[in-house]
Amino acid sequence: MASPREPSVRPPVLRVTRFDQVIAGVLAVFAALVFAFGSVTTVWLTNRTTTKVAMVPVELVELPGGDEDGSPDETLRVDSPDPERADAAPEEENAEQTEIEQSLETVIEMSEAATELVQQQFEVGVRNVGVAGSAKGTGRRGLGVGPGIGGIPREQRWYVRFGDRLTVDEYAKQLEFFGIELGVLLPDGRLGYVSKLTQPAPAVRYTTSGAAEQRLYMSWQGGERRKADLELIGRAGLKVPFETTVLHFYPTETETMLARLEHDYLNRPVAQIKRTYFAVERDGAGYKFTVTGQTAHTPKVAR
Protein backbone atom coordinates (compact mmCIF):
# COMPACT_ATOMS: atom_id res chain seq x y z
CA MET A 1 0.00 0.00 0.00
CA ALA A 2 1.48 3.34 -0.99
CA SER A 3 2.08 6.05 1.71
CA PRO A 4 0.26 9.32 1.32
CA ARG A 5 2.20 12.19 -0.32
CA GLU A 6 3.64 14.76 2.13
CA PRO A 7 2.84 18.39 1.30
CA SER A 8 5.83 20.46 0.19
CA VAL A 9 6.90 23.48 2.44
CA ARG A 10 8.29 26.60 0.78
CA PRO A 11 11.17 28.35 2.51
CA PRO A 12 10.54 32.02 3.65
CA VAL A 13 11.50 34.72 1.21
CA LEU A 14 12.98 38.06 2.49
CA ARG A 15 12.45 41.08 0.30
CA VAL A 16 12.01 44.85 0.58
CA THR A 17 8.43 45.81 0.53
CA ARG A 18 6.88 49.10 -0.51
CA PHE A 19 6.22 49.90 3.18
CA ASP A 20 9.90 49.51 4.02
CA GLN A 21 10.87 51.89 1.23
CA VAL A 22 8.46 54.57 2.44
CA ILE A 23 9.66 54.30 6.07
CA ALA A 24 13.32 54.50 5.02
CA GLY A 25 12.63 57.59 2.94
CA VAL A 26 10.84 59.34 5.83
CA LEU A 27 13.67 58.54 8.25
CA ALA A 28 16.26 59.84 5.77
CA VAL A 29 14.37 63.10 5.31
CA PHE A 30 13.97 63.49 9.11
CA ALA A 31 17.72 62.88 9.66
CA ALA A 32 18.58 65.43 6.97
CA LEU A 33 16.31 68.01 8.60
CA VAL A 34 17.90 67.41 12.01
CA PHE A 35 21.38 67.78 10.54
CA ALA A 36 20.41 70.98 8.72
CA PHE A 37 18.85 72.45 11.86
CA GLY A 38 21.95 71.61 13.91
CA SER A 39 24.23 73.17 11.30
CA VAL A 40 22.21 76.39 11.10
CA THR A 41 22.04 76.64 14.90
CA THR A 42 25.80 76.16 15.19
CA VAL A 43 26.49 78.87 12.61
CA TRP A 44 24.10 81.26 14.36
CA LEU A 45 25.64 80.69 17.79
CA THR A 46 29.20 81.11 16.54
CA ASN A 47 28.42 84.34 14.66
CA ARG A 48 26.11 85.95 17.19
CA THR A 49 27.37 89.21 18.71
CA THR A 50 27.06 89.31 22.47
CA THR A 51 25.42 92.39 23.91
CA LYS A 52 27.08 93.76 27.00
CA VAL A 53 24.68 94.76 29.74
CA ALA A 54 25.36 98.39 30.59
CA MET A 55 25.80 98.92 34.31
CA VAL A 56 23.58 101.59 35.76
CA PRO A 57 25.83 104.25 37.33
CA VAL A 58 25.23 104.70 41.03
CA GLU A 59 25.09 108.31 42.09
CA LEU A 60 26.47 109.05 45.55
CA VAL A 61 24.13 111.58 47.13
CA GLU A 62 25.20 113.59 50.15
CA LEU A 63 22.69 115.21 52.44
CA PRO A 64 24.50 117.78 54.57
CA GLY A 65 22.24 119.84 56.78
CA GLY A 66 21.59 121.32 60.17
CA ASP A 67 19.09 120.90 62.96
CA GLU A 68 15.98 122.99 63.62
CA ASP A 69 16.89 123.01 67.31
CA GLY A 70 20.54 123.84 66.62
CA SER A 71 22.41 126.80 67.96
CA PRO A 72 23.03 129.89 65.77
CA ASP A 73 26.17 130.52 67.85
CA GLU A 74 27.72 127.15 67.04
CA THR A 75 31.43 127.41 66.22
CA LEU A 76 33.52 124.95 64.25
CA ARG A 77 36.23 122.73 65.56
CA VAL A 78 39.53 123.44 63.78
CA ASP A 79 42.23 120.78 64.08
CA SER A 80 45.68 122.33 63.84
CA PRO A 81 49.06 121.97 65.54
CA ASP A 82 49.04 125.75 66.08
CA PRO A 83 47.91 127.34 69.37
CA GLU A 84 44.21 127.84 70.02
CA ARG A 85 42.83 131.16 68.72
CA ALA A 86 39.45 132.84 68.72
CA ASP A 87 39.57 133.43 64.94
CA ALA A 88 41.27 130.16 64.03
CA ALA A 89 41.29 129.06 60.41
CA PRO A 90 42.50 125.81 58.87
CA GLU A 91 46.06 125.75 57.66
CA GLU A 92 46.38 126.75 54.01
CA GLU A 93 47.00 123.81 51.66
CA ASN A 94 48.55 124.15 48.23
CA ALA A 95 46.06 123.31 45.51
CA GLU A 96 45.19 124.63 42.10
CA GLN A 97 41.46 124.59 42.14
CA THR A 98 38.61 124.64 44.65
CA GLU A 99 34.91 125.09 44.37
CA ILE A 100 33.43 128.48 45.21
CA GLU A 101 31.30 128.61 48.32
CA GLN A 102 28.96 131.43 47.29
CA SER A 103 25.85 130.66 45.31
CA LEU A 104 25.89 131.73 41.69
CA GLU A 105 22.71 133.74 42.13
CA THR A 106 24.27 135.83 44.89
CA VAL A 107 27.36 136.52 42.83
CA ILE A 108 25.40 137.69 39.79
CA GLU A 109 23.18 139.95 41.90
CA MET A 110 26.24 141.57 43.42
CA SER A 111 27.84 141.97 40.01
CA GLU A 112 24.94 144.13 38.93
CA ALA A 113 25.88 146.64 41.62
CA ALA A 114 29.65 146.68 41.25
CA THR A 115 31.99 144.40 39.36
CA GLU A 116 34.92 145.03 41.69
CA LEU A 117 32.79 144.04 44.67
CA VAL A 118 31.93 140.74 42.99
CA GLN A 119 35.58 139.99 42.39
CA GLN A 120 36.35 140.67 46.03
CA GLN A 121 33.51 138.41 47.09
CA PHE A 122 34.92 135.57 44.99
CA GLU A 123 38.31 136.09 46.55
CA VAL A 124 36.71 135.73 49.97
CA GLY A 125 35.16 132.45 48.83
CA VAL A 126 38.40 130.72 47.90
CA ARG A 127 40.69 131.53 50.79
CA ASN A 128 40.63 131.21 54.56
CA VAL A 129 40.00 134.23 56.72
CA GLY A 130 41.66 134.50 60.10
CA VAL A 131 44.85 133.25 61.65
CA ALA A 132 46.03 129.67 61.35
CA GLY A 133 45.37 127.91 64.62
CA SER A 134 43.07 125.49 66.41
CA ALA A 135 39.64 125.83 68.01
CA LYS A 136 37.64 123.50 70.22
CA GLY A 137 34.20 124.53 68.97
CA THR A 138 31.01 124.65 71.01
CA GLY A 139 30.12 121.02 70.52
CA ARG A 140 26.54 121.94 69.60
CA ARG A 141 24.70 121.22 66.39
CA GLY A 142 24.43 124.05 63.90
CA LEU A 143 21.11 125.74 63.22
CA GLY A 144 19.48 124.64 59.97
CA VAL A 145 16.91 122.40 58.31
CA GLY A 146 17.67 119.04 56.72
CA PRO A 147 18.65 115.49 57.65
CA GLY A 148 22.40 116.04 57.52
CA ILE A 149 25.05 113.34 57.84
CA GLY A 150 27.97 115.51 58.85
CA GLY A 151 31.28 115.90 57.11
CA ILE A 152 32.67 118.47 54.68
CA PRO A 153 30.65 119.12 51.50
CA ARG A 154 32.16 118.50 48.08
CA GLU A 155 32.60 122.17 47.31
CA GLN A 156 35.01 122.47 50.22
CA ARG A 157 36.98 119.22 49.96
CA TRP A 158 37.53 118.62 46.21
CA TYR A 159 40.66 119.89 44.44
CA VAL A 160 41.26 119.26 40.73
CA ARG A 161 44.62 119.63 38.98
CA PHE A 162 45.22 120.07 35.25
CA GLY A 163 48.79 119.89 33.92
CA ASP A 164 50.56 123.25 33.52
CA ARG A 165 52.69 122.00 30.61
CA LEU A 166 49.77 121.25 28.31
CA THR A 167 49.14 123.31 25.23
CA VAL A 168 45.95 125.34 25.17
CA ASP A 169 44.48 123.04 22.51
CA GLU A 170 45.24 119.92 24.54
CA TYR A 171 43.78 121.56 27.64
CA ALA A 172 40.61 122.43 25.67
CA LYS A 173 40.29 118.77 24.62
CA GLN A 174 40.39 117.71 28.26
CA LEU A 175 37.70 120.17 29.29
CA GLU A 176 35.42 119.20 26.41
CA PHE A 177 36.00 115.47 27.00
CA PHE A 178 34.54 115.78 30.51
CA GLY A 179 31.78 118.18 29.39
CA ILE A 180 33.19 121.07 31.42
CA GLU A 181 31.84 124.46 30.39
CA LEU A 182 33.59 127.75 31.12
CA GLY A 183 31.73 130.62 32.71
CA VAL A 184 32.79 134.23 33.07
CA LEU A 185 31.16 137.17 34.82
CA LEU A 186 30.87 140.11 32.42
CA PRO A 187 31.00 143.79 33.42
CA ASP A 188 27.31 144.25 32.53
CA GLY A 189 26.23 141.66 35.11
CA ARG A 190 25.60 138.80 32.71
CA LEU A 191 27.21 135.38 32.96
CA GLY A 192 28.67 134.06 29.73
CA TYR A 193 28.92 130.31 29.15
CA VAL A 194 31.63 129.15 26.73
CA SER A 195 31.39 125.64 25.25
CA LYS A 196 32.71 123.64 22.26
CA LEU A 197 36.16 124.69 23.32
CA THR A 198 38.05 122.71 20.65
CA GLN A 199 36.54 124.72 17.81
CA PRO A 200 38.39 127.75 16.41
CA ALA A 201 35.51 129.94 17.64
CA PRO A 202 33.88 128.40 20.75
CA ALA A 203 30.14 128.82 21.27
CA VAL A 204 28.84 131.42 23.74
CA ARG A 205 25.51 131.80 25.49
CA TYR A 206 24.42 134.29 28.14
CA THR A 207 22.21 134.38 31.20
CA THR A 208 21.22 137.12 33.59
CA SER A 209 20.30 134.84 36.50
CA GLY A 210 21.86 131.80 38.07
CA ALA A 211 18.72 130.65 39.89
CA ALA A 212 18.36 127.56 37.70
CA GLU A 213 22.05 126.62 37.79
CA GLN A 214 22.47 123.37 39.74
CA ARG A 215 25.84 122.20 38.45
CA LEU A 216 29.01 121.95 40.46
CA TYR A 217 31.28 124.86 39.59
CA MET A 218 34.88 125.67 40.51
CA SER A 219 37.34 128.52 40.25
CA TRP A 220 41.11 128.59 40.01
CA GLN A 221 43.13 129.07 43.17
CA GLY A 222 46.55 128.96 41.51
CA GLY A 223 48.61 127.56 38.65
CA GLU A 224 48.96 128.58 35.00
CA ARG A 225 45.77 127.09 33.58
CA ARG A 226 43.76 130.24 34.32
CA LYS A 227 45.63 131.98 31.49
CA ALA A 228 44.54 129.20 29.16
CA ASP A 229 40.92 129.74 30.24
CA LEU A 230 41.17 133.42 29.36
CA GLU A 231 42.65 132.54 25.96
CA LEU A 232 39.78 130.15 25.23
CA ILE A 233 37.29 132.81 26.31
CA GLY A 234 39.06 135.27 24.02
CA ARG A 235 38.68 132.86 21.10
CA ALA A 236 34.93 133.02 21.70
CA GLY A 237 35.03 136.77 21.15
CA LEU A 238 34.76 137.82 24.80
CA LYS A 239 37.24 140.46 25.91
CA VAL A 240 37.50 140.44 29.68
CA PRO A 241 40.11 141.82 32.12
CA PHE A 242 42.75 139.45 33.43
CA GLU A 243 41.30 139.72 36.95
CA THR A 244 37.90 138.43 35.82
CA THR A 245 36.69 135.38 37.71
CA VAL A 246 36.46 132.28 35.52
CA LEU A 247 34.26 129.36 36.54
CA HIS A 248 34.34 125.70 35.54
CA PHE A 249 30.87 124.10 35.39
CA TYR A 250 30.89 120.31 35.80
CA PRO A 251 28.03 118.18 34.40
CA THR A 252 26.24 115.75 36.70
CA GLU A 253 27.89 112.73 35.05
CA THR A 254 31.38 114.05 35.75
CA GLU A 255 30.50 115.00 39.31
CA THR A 256 29.11 111.51 39.93
CA MET A 257 32.29 109.98 38.49
CA LEU A 258 34.45 112.07 40.83
CA ALA A 259 32.32 111.05 43.81
CA ARG A 260 32.71 107.38 42.90
CA LEU A 261 36.50 107.73 42.52
CA GLU A 262 36.69 109.46 45.89
CA HIS A 263 34.69 106.70 47.55
CA ASP A 264 36.63 103.85 45.96
CA TYR A 265 40.06 105.34 46.73
CA LEU A 266 40.19 104.16 50.35
CA ASN A 267 36.53 103.18 50.97
CA ARG A 268 36.49 105.90 53.59
CA PRO A 269 33.13 107.31 54.78
CA VAL A 270 32.39 110.74 53.37
CA ALA A 271 32.05 112.18 56.87
CA GLN A 272 35.73 111.36 57.50
CA ILE A 273 37.17 112.92 54.31
CA LYS A 274 38.77 116.33 54.67
CA ARG A 275 40.39 116.78 51.24
CA THR A 276 40.43 114.76 48.01
CA TYR A 277 42.86 115.66 45.23
CA PHE A 278 42.15 114.73 41.62
CA ALA A 279 44.37 114.88 38.53
CA VAL A 280 43.62 114.45 34.83
CA GLU A 281 45.56 111.77 32.93
CA ARG A 282 45.49 110.47 29.37
CA ASP A 283 43.55 107.24 28.88
CA GLY A 284 44.01 105.87 25.38
CA ALA A 285 42.28 108.24 22.99
CA GLY A 286 40.60 110.07 25.87
CA TYR A 287 41.27 111.16 29.43
CA LYS A 288 40.41 110.11 32.94
CA PHE A 289 40.40 111.49 36.48
CA THR A 290 42.52 109.80 39.13
CA VAL A 291 42.73 110.40 42.87
CA THR A 292 46.25 111.49 43.79
CA GLY A 293 45.72 111.94 47.50
CA GLN A 294 43.23 112.15 50.30
CA THR A 295 43.33 113.47 53.85
CA ALA A 296 40.98 112.54 56.65
CA HIS A 297 39.60 114.18 59.72
CA THR A 298 37.60 112.96 62.67
CA PRO A 299 34.34 114.85 63.13
CA LYS A 300 33.61 116.00 66.63
CA VAL A 301 30.64 114.27 68.19
CA ALA A 302 28.07 116.59 69.75
CA ARG A 303 27.57 116.08 73.47
Helices and strands as residue ranges (DSSP letters): H 18-47, E 88-89, E 97-99, H 104-113, H 115-125, E 131-132, H 154-157, E 158-161, H 168-177, E 181-185, E 191-195, E 203-207, E 216-220, H 225-235, E 246-250, H 252-266, G 270-272, E 273-283, E 286-296
